[in-house]
Amino acid sequence: MDYCRPYASRVAEATIRMTWLRAYTSCLNSEGDPAVPTGWAEVLRLIDPPADPPVSDPPPPVVKNPPAVRRANTNVNTGGPPQALCTSHGMKTVYSGAHRWRCRK
């Protein structure tokens, strides 16, 4: 038990030093003259303050103009005559407007 007295003495010195530093820092960070804690709960809150709540991720950005939805074109061989380029390769002509067309299998 010879080692307990020096251990307790060192722990008490470290505790006092750390408590003094924490109190001095909280006094420097306060707006005015800080109130002296009166109870153990207040002293412990000064020594070991509660952790800040975790920072949540920012909400996703709002898309003002969502991308246009492409619709499947079902106008096969309608809107105009079959194009020779398509028929020569064994494909059908697909119209997506009055003058827009493409070849599809």
Buried (B, 14 or more C-beta within 10 A) or exposed (E): EEEEEEEEEEEEEEEEEEEEEBBEEBEEEEEEEEEEBEEEEEBEEBBEEEEEEEEEEEEEEEEEEEEEEEEEEEEEEEBBEBBEEBEEEEBBBBBEEEEEBBBEE
